[in-house]
Amino acid sequence: MNVLLVMGHPRRDSLCAALAGAYLEGARSAGATVRTLVLADLEFDPHVRVDSPENQELEPDLERAARLLEWAEHIVFVYPTWWGTMPALLKGFLDRLVRPGTAFRYYGPGALDCEGLWTGKSAQIITTMDTPAPIYRWLYKGPGMHAMRNATLGFCGVKPVYALAFGPVRTSTPPKREVWLEKARRAGWRLHGGVRPAWSRALRTAAAWLRALRLQFYPMTWAAFTLGALVAVEHLAWEPYLWGYACVFLLEAATVFGNDYFDRASDRANRNFGPFTGGSRVLVDGMLDARTLRQGIVAALILAAVSAGFAVRASPQPVLSAIWLLPAVVLTLGYTVPPLRLCYRGLGELDVAFTHGALVLVMGYLLQGGAVAAPLPWLLSLPLFFAILPAIILAGVPDRDADAAVAKRTVAVLVGNRGAMVVAAAAVIVSSALATGFDQSGMVDGLYRNISYCVLPHAALCVFLLHRHVRRVDARRSRRIDLLLVATLSYMIWFVAVPLFHLL
C-alpha cells in the first residue's frame, strides 16, 4: 500500500512529530510503502491569490506534493488542533492543492454539480489538542475534525477517514504520551490487513459488484420479457419464465461487465460520467481490477448458459427457443465485446434498442410456446424500439468527447450533440405516433388502449426539453444532461406498463 504521511505541525520538534514517527514505524512494519511530507520544510505561498486555485502556478515543492497525493492510496494527516481546527500552514497547503481538476471536478453550472476525484483513497487523521475530547466532540461539535473528514476529504471522495485525537496535551504526563505513541504505532501496523477490517472489505467488494451490475437498467428488460410471456399465455409456465429471465439477467450482467472492461480507455477519459452514462467506473475508481472483472464476465456467461439450458428444456418448443437464444448472446455481448464491437461501428444504439425491446419480448413469448411468426409480439416491439432509442442516443451526448477520442462511433460522435438530440426527438415523435395509432385503431389486441393519455404528454415534455437543450448545447463541449436522460428513460416505461396493465 502506498501511504503518504503529511506532517502539518509548523514545528519539527513536537508531539505531533513523535506521533507521526510512531505511525510511520508501525506502517513500515506492516509492509506499507511510506513517503512523508513535512510541511514546515516546504517553500510555498499558502494564499490563493487568483480567482481559483487551479489558475495559480504551483511552486516546485507543491508540484512534488501534488504528485505524492496522486500516488498515495492512504493519506495520513498529523497536526495539532488549534482554536478548534488545523494550523494555518496545513490550511494553506490544502487551499493550494485541493483544487478543481485534481481533487474534485465540476460537471455542471449548479452549486452541487461536482464530485470527488480521490475516490479509492482512504485517510487517517491524527491530531492533538488541549481540549478534553468529550468537550471537543459534544460541546464544540468537533468543528475541525468534521471539516477535515467531510467538507474536505469526504468532498473529494476519500473514504473511509479514520481519526485519532489525543489530549489534553498540556496536562499530559510522559507515561500518558507513551500510551498515545503506542496507539499511533498500532494504527500504522493495522495497515498490514488493509485500511478496512475484513467485514468492511467484504461489504466494499459486494458494493463494487452491485455498482458494476448497474441495476438501474434491468427493470426495462424484465418488463419487456414479462410482457412477451403474458402475451403468449393466460397463465405463465413458471419454470421457463424464471429460468428464461435468469438467462436474460445474467446476459445483461455479462454485457455491462464487458462494457466496463472493453471501454476502459473511454471511461478513463470521460469527465461527464453520471448515473446513466460513463459506465459503472469500478475499474477506473479501483474498486475492482481487470482480472477480477474478467472472471465476473466468465462466471455470468457460464451461469447464463446453465439458465438457458434449463429454460429451453422447460419450454414447449425447445428447438425454436434455443435458436432464438443464439442471437441474444451475440447481440447483447456484441455491443462492446470484440469482434463485433457494434458501438464502434455506428450500430450500438440500434443494438441496444433491439435487445432491450424486441429480443427479450419475443424470447419471453417463445419460451411460453408462442409462434415466432405471430404478428402480435413484433407489433408490440415496434413502438417500443423507437421509445428506447432516445435515451440510448442521448446517453452518448455527455460521453461524446471521450468516445470520439477512442474512435467510438456513437450517434453523438457521428452527427454531433445537436444532431443526436434532433435524432432523439424524431424517435420520440415516431414512437408516440405509433402508440397513438395502435390506440385509436385497436390494434395489438387493444393492449395499447388509452396509452395516448400517458405517452403524448410525456412525449411533448421530452420534445420540449430536447428543443431547449438543442438551443443551449455547446457543440464544442459535452456536458451532463441528467434531467433529459431521466425524462427519456421514464418515457419508455409506458410502452410496457400500459400493455402489462391490460394483461394483468
N, C-alpha and C positions, 0 to 999 in steps of 0.2 A: 504494500500500500504506500502511495506517495503522500507524505504528511508535510505540511508547511506550518511551522511554528512562528507566529508573529508576536514578538515581544514589544508591547505597547507602552511600557513604562519609560518616561524620559530619562531615568537614571539606570545605569547598568548594575550598580551595587544595591539591589533592592530585594525585598522578599519575593516580589514577582519574578525577578531573575532567577532566584533559587527554585521557585515553583516550576518555572519553565525548564530549568535544568533537570529537575526531578522527572517531569513528564517526558523530556527528551530521552533520559536514561531508560525509562520504562518502555517507551515506544521502540527504541532501537533494540532492546532486549526481546521485544515481541516480533522482530524481523521487519519492521517498517523502515522505509527509506525516508529520512527526515532531513529537511532543509530549514534553515532559520532565517528570519528577517528581524534584525534588531533595529527598530525604527529610529532609535537615538543615533545610530551610525549612518543613517541615510541623509542625503542632502536633497531637499526638495521644498518647493513653495507649498505650504499647506492650504493656501487660499485659492478658490476658483475665481479667476479674475476676468473670465469671459462669460458669454451668455449661457454656456453649457459645458460641463467638464470635458466632453469628448472633443471640444474645439480648442482645448488648451494643450500645447505640446508637453509631452512628458519628459522630465529630466532623466538622465541615464539610470539613476538608481530606481526611479519609478518604472521605467521600461523593464528592468530586470525583475522588479516586484510583480509587474503585470504578467510576465511570463511564468513566474513561480505560482501565481494564483491560478493561472490556466492549467499548469502542470498538476497541481495538488488535487488529490481525491478527498483529503480530510484536512481542514484548516483549524488550527488551534490559536486562539487569541488569549494572550495573558496580559492583564492590565489592572491597575487599581481603579476602584470606583471612587471618584471624587465628586462631591456635591451631586450624588445620585446617578452619575453617568461616567463616561470614559474621559481620559485626559485629552487635551486639545491636540496633542501630537497624533494620537490614533484617529481622532475625528477628522483631522486634516488629511491623513493618509486615505481614509475611506472616502472622503469628499472627492479626492482626485481620481481614485481608481474604481470606485463603484459607479460606473457610468454607462450611458446607453450604448448598445452595440457590443459591450464587453460583458457586463454583469446582468443586464436585462435589455429588453427591446420594446419599442413601441410598434404596434401593428395597426393603429388607427388613431383618429384625432381625439377620441374621448379620454377623460382623465383616468379611466380604468382599462384602457386599451393597451395594456402592457403585460409582459410576463418575463419571468426569470430565465437566464441563460446558464445559471450554475446548477441546474438540475443534475443529480447524480453525485454531487458533492455533499459531504457532511461536515459538521463543525463541533468544536469543543470550546467553551468559554471558561476561562479560569480567572477569577477576579478576587481582589482583596478589598476590604472595607473596614471602616471603624464603626459603622452602624451594625448593631446586632441583626443577624439575618431575619428573625421574625418581624422586627420593626420595618426593615427594608422591604420585605415581601408584602406584609399585610397592611402596614400603616402607610408607607410611601408607594405601595403597588409596584415595587421593583421597576422603576422607570427606565434605568439604563439597560438592565437585562432584557426587559420587554422590547425596547427599541432595537437592541442588537439582534436578538433572536428572531423577531417578527418583522419589524419595519425595515431592517437592513438585510440580514442573511436570508430570512424567510421570503422576503420580497423577491430576492434574486434566485429563489428556487432551492436554496440549501436546506436539506433536511436529512436526518434529524439534527437538531442542535442541542447538545448536552451542556450543562452548566455546573460548575463548582464554585461556590462562594465561601471565602474564608474570612472570619472576623469575629469579634472586633480585634484589629491588629494592635492598636495602641496599648491595650491591657494584656496582650497575649504573653505567655511565658515560653522559654526555649523548648520545654517538653511539648507544649501545645503546637508550636511551629513544626516540630519534628513529625507530629501526627499529620499535620497538613501536608508536609512534603511527601510523606508516605502515601497519602491519598492521591496526590498528583502523580506519583510514580505508578501507583496501581491503575490509575486512569489511562496512562500511556501503555501499560502492559496489557490492558484489556483489548488492545488492537490486534493481538495475536489471533483472536477469534473473530475479527471483523468489528466494525463500529457497532453494528446491531447485534443483540443477542440472537440465539438460534431461532426462537419463536418469531422474532421480528423479521429475520431474514426469510423465513418460510412465508410469512404474510406478504413480504415485499415481492417474492418470486410469484406468489399467486396473483398479486395485484398486477405484476408485469404481464402475465399471460392473459389476465382479464382485459387489460388495456390492449394487448395485441389482437384479441378477438374482435374488437370494435363492434360490440353487441348492438350499438345503435342502428346498424344496418340490417339486422336479421329479421325483425318483425315483418318487413315487406315480403321477403321470400316465404316466410311461414304463412302469411295471409294468402299469397298467390297459390302456394301449394295446397292449402286447405280449400280454397275456392275451387280449384280443379277437382279435388277429391269429392267435394259435396255436389258438384255439377254432375258427376258420373253416377252417383248412387244416392238414394234417400238416406240409407243408414250406412255409416262408414264401416269398412272392414278394418279393424284397428291394427291388426298385425302389419299389413303392407303400408298402412298410413304412418305408423310410428317408426318402422324401420326406414321407410322412404324419406321421412323428414329428417331422421338422424343422418342419413346419407347426404341430404341437401345441406344440413347444418355443418357437417364435417368438411364437405367440399368448399363451402364458403369460408370456413376457418382456414383450410389449406390455402385458399386463394388470397386471403388478407395477409397471412403469414408470408406467402410468396411475394406479394406486393411490397411488403416491408423489406424482404431480403433482396429482391432484384431492383428495387427503386432506391437503394441506399444513397446513391450519388445525388439524385434529385431531392430526396428528403433532407439530406445534409445541407444542401444549398438553399433550401426553402426557408424564407423568413416570414411567410404569411400563413404558416400552418395553423390549423384550428381544429375544433372537434369533428369537422366533416371533411377536412382536406389535409394533405401533407402526410398521410399515413399515421400509424399509431406512435411512431418515433421511439419504439422500445430499443432499437439498435442505436439510433442517433444519441439518445439520452443515456445509453449504457445500462439500461435495465436488464437486457438480455444480450448475449453475444451471438455472433452469426452462426456458430456451430450449434448452439442450443436451439436457435430458431429453425435451422435446417432439420434438426431432429423432430421439432414440432410439426413441420410440414410433412415429413415422412410418416409420423405417427397418425396425423389427421387423415392422410391418404389411405393408410392401412385400415384404419377404423371405418372410413367411408366405404372401402371395398367390402369389408365384412358386412356393414349395414346394407349395402346394395345387394349382396348375395341373399341375405335373409328377406329383403323386400321383394326381390324378384321371385324367390321360391314361394312366398306367400301370395303373390299376385295371381289373379285369374288368367293372365296372359303373360307368362314369364318371358317368352322369347321377345315379344314386342317391347316389353318393359326394359329388358336388358339392352336391346338395340338402342333405345332412346337414352339410356344412361351413358352410352359412349360419347355422344356429342356434349352431354352435360359436363363430363370430366374435361374434355378437350377445351371447350369454350370458357368454362369458368377459370381454369388454370391459365389458359392461353391469353388472358388479359395482359399479364405481365411476364409470365414464365416463358423462357425460350423453348422451342424455336419460334412459336407464333408471335408472341410479344405484340398483340394487337394494338395496344395503346401507343406503341411506337410506329404504327403503320397507318394511323388515322382512323382506326376502326374500334377503338376502345369504348367510346360512348355507345355505339350501336351494339357492341357485345354485351355491355352491362344491361342495357335496356331489354335485350332479348333474354339473357339468362335470368334476370330478376323478375321477368314477366312471363312470357310465353313458355320458356323452357320448363320452369318449375310448375307452372299451372298445368301444362299438358302432362308433365310427369305425374302429378297427383291424380290427374284424370285417368291415365293409362294404368297406374298401379291399382286402381279400383275396378278395372275391367272395361273402361271406356274405349270406344273405337277411335283409332288415330285419324280416320277420315271424317269424323263427325265435325260439322262446322262450328258448333257452339263454343268449345274451348278456344278455338282460333279467333273467333269473332270477339270474345271477351278479352283476348290478349292484344287485339289491335289498338284500341284506345289506351290500354294500359302501357303499351310500348311507348307511345308518344307522351304519356303522362310522366314516365320515368325519365325520359331524355333531358328535360330542362335542368333537373337537379344535377345529373351526371355531367352535363355540359358546363354548368356554372361552377361545379367543383374544380374545374380546371382553370378558372379565372385567377384565384389567388395564387395558384401554383405555376402560372404561365411562365414567369421568368426562370424559375428553377427547371421546369420541364424543357424549355427551349434550350437551356444550357447543356442538357444531356441528350438532345435530339429526339425528345419525346414529342410525337405528333398528335397532340390533343386538338380539339376544335378551337380552343382559345389560342393555341400556338399557330394553327393554320390560318385563322381568319382574324385574330386579334381579340382583345377583350370586348370591344363594342360589337364586333361581328358575332362573337359567341352569345352575347346577350340577345341579339336580334334573332339568331337561330333558336335560342331557348324560348323566346316569345312566340315564334312561329309554331314550335312544338306544343306550347300551351294552347294556342288557338286551335290547332288541329285536333288535339285530344278532347278539348271541350266541345268542339263541333261534332266529333264522332259520338261522344257520350250523349249530347243533346239529340242527335239524330236517332240513336238507339232508343232513347227515352220516348221520343214522340212517335216513333214507328212501332214500338212494342217488340222490337227485335230482341234477340238473345233471351227468349222466353220471359220477357218482362223483368229480367234481373237488373236492368238499369232504370227501372221505373222511378220517376221523381228525382233522379240523380242531378238533373239540371239545376234544382234549387240549391244544391250544395256546390256543384262544380263551377257554374257560371260566376257567382260572386267571388269565389276563390281564384278563378282564372283571371277575372278583372283585376283583383288585387295584385296577382303576380305580374300581369302585363304593366300595371301602373308602376310597380316597384322597378321593373326592368326598364321602363321608359325613363324613369328618374335616374337610374344608375347609368344608362347609356349617355345621358346628357352630362353627367358628372364624372364619369370614369376617366381616369388618366390613362390614355392609350400607351404611354411610355412606362407606366409603373403599375404593378399589380398590388391590390390590397385585399384584405379580408372582407367578405360580404356575408357575414353570418346570418343577418336578418333575411336577406334574399334567399339564402340556402334553406333556412327554416321554412319560409313560405312555400318554396317549390317542393321540398321534401314532404311537407304535410299535404300538399296538393294531391300527390299521387295516391294517398290513402283512400280518397273517396272511390277510386276505381276498383277497389277490392272490398271496402267496408260496406258500400251500398248493396252489391250483389250478395255478400255474406248475410246482411240483414234480411234480405228477402228469402234466403235459403233456410235460415235458422228459425 
